[in-house]
């Protein structure tokens, strides 16, 4: 049967894992937002290039 110290250590370990997971989710969300912004910026540029090519043809 685990002692009180073992249970407290397990609880602390789970809490630390939860904190790490939360931080990783936040980093992932920031990277995703940055990638979406870059994609939207590139889409506008690509549309202008497409229009230019259509006008030349």
Phi and psi restraints in degrees (value plus and minus 20) as a CYANA .aco file:
   2 UNK   PHI     -89.1   -49.1
   2 UNK   PSI     126.3   166.3
   3 UNK   PHI    -104.4   -64.4
   3 UNK   PSI     157.2   197.2
   4 UNK   PHI     -81.7   -41.7
   4 UNK   PSI     -60.9   -20.9
   5 UNK   PHI     -83.7   -43.7
   5 UNK   PSI     -58.8   -18.8
   6 UNK   PHI     -84.5   -44.5
   6 UNK   PSI     -61.4   -21.4
   7 UNK   PHI     -85.9   -45.9
   7 UNK   PSI     -63.8   -23.8
   8 UNK   PHI     -82.8   -42.8
   8 UNK   PSI     -59.0   -19.0
   9 UNK   PHI     -84.8   -44.8
   9 UNK   PSI     -60.4   -20.4
  10 UNK   PHI     -85.6   -45.6
  10 UNK   PSI     -62.2   -22.2
  11 UNK   PHI     -82.3   -42.3
  11 UNK   PSI     -64.9   -24.9
  12 UNK   PHI     -81.9   -41.9
  12 UNK   PSI     -60.0   -20.0
  13 UNK   PHI     -83.6   -43.6
  13 UNK   PSI     -63.8   -23.8
  14 UNK   PHI     -85.4   -45.4
  14 UNK   PSI     -60.7   -20.7
  15 UNK   PHI     -84.2   -44.2
  15 UNK   PSI     -60.6   -20.6
  16 UNK   PHI     -83.2   -43.2
  16 UNK   PSI     -60.9   -20.9
  17 UNK   PHI     -83.6   -43.6
  17 UNK   PSI     -59.9   -19.9
  18 UNK   PHI     -83.6   -43.6
  18 UNK   PSI     -61.2   -21.2
  19 UNK   PHI     -84.7   -44.7
  19 UNK   PSI     -61.7   -21.7
  20 UNK   PHI     -83.9   -43.9
  20 UNK   PSI     -63.7   -23.7
  21 UNK   PHI     -82.4   -42.4
  21 UNK   PSI     -61.7   -21.7
  22 UNK   PHI     -82.2   -42.2
  22 UNK   PSI     -63.1   -23.1
  23 UNK   PHI     -84.1   -44.1
  23 UNK   PSI     -60.7   -20.7
  24 UNK   PHI     -84.3   -44.3
  24 UNK   PSI     -58.4   -18.4
  25 UNK   PHI     -83.7   -43.7
  25 UNK   PSI     -60.2   -20.2
  26 UNK   PHI     -85.3   -45.3
  26 UNK   PSI     -62.4   -22.4
  27 UNK   PHI     -83.6   -43.6
  27 UNK   PSI     -63.3   -23.3
  28 UNK   PHI     -81.3   -41.3
  28 UNK   PSI     -62.3   -22.3
  29 UNK   PHI     -84.0   -44.0
  29 UNK   PSI     -60.1   -20.1
  30 UNK   PHI     -85.8   -45.8
  30 UNK   PSI     -61.5   -21.5
  31 UNK   PHI     -84.8   -44.8
  31 UNK   PSI     -60.4   -20.4
  32 UNK   PHI     -83.9   -43.9
  32 UNK   PSI     -63.9   -23.9
  33 UNK   PHI     -81.1   -41.1
  33 UNK   PSI     -62.5   -22.5
  34 UNK   PHI     -84.1   -44.1
  34 UNK   PSI     -61.9   -21.9
  35 UNK   PHI     -86.1   -46.1
  35 UNK   PSI     -59.2   -19.2
  36 UNK   PHI     -85.4   -45.4
  36 UNK   PSI     -60.2   -20.2
  37 UNK   PHI     -82.5   -42.5
  37 UNK   PSI     -63.7   -23.7
  38 UNK   PHI     -83.6   -43.6
  38 UNK   PSI     -59.7   -19.7
  39 UNK   PHI     -83.9   -43.9
  39 UNK   PSI     -63.8   -23.8
  40 UNK   PHI     -85.0   -45.0
  40 UNK   PSI     -59.3   -19.3
  41 UNK   PHI     -83.7   -43.7
  41 UNK   PSI     -61.5   -21.5
  42 UNK   PHI     -89.4   -49.4
  42 UNK   PSI     -51.7   -11.7
  43 UNK   PHI     -84.4   -44.4
  43 UNK   PSI     -61.6   -21.6
  44 UNK   PHI     -83.1   -43.1
  44 UNK   PSI     -63.3   -23.3
  45 UNK   PHI     -83.0   -43.0
  45 UNK   PSI     -64.2   -24.2
  46 UNK   PHI     -83.5   -43.5
  46 UNK   PSI     -58.6   -18.6
  47 UNK   PHI     -83.9   -43.9
  47 UNK   PSI     -61.3   -21.3
  48 UNK   PHI     -84.3   -44.3
  48 UNK   PSI     -61.4   -21.4
  49 UNK   PHI     -82.4   -42.4
  49 UNK   PSI     -62.3   -22.3
  50 UNK   PHI     -81.6   -41.6
  50 UNK   PSI     -65.5   -25.5
  51 UNK   PHI     -81.2   -41.2
  51 UNK   PSI     -61.9   -21.9
  52 UNK   PHI     -81.1   -41.1
  52 UNK   PSI     -64.0   -24.0
  53 UNK   PHI     -86.0   -46.0
  53 UNK   PSI     -58.3   -18.3
  54 UNK   PHI     -86.4   -46.4
  54 UNK   PSI     -58.9   -18.9
  55 UNK   PHI     -88.5   -48.5
  55 UNK   PSI     -51.2   -11.2
  56 UNK   PHI     -94.5   -54.5
  56 UNK   PSI     -48.4    -8.4
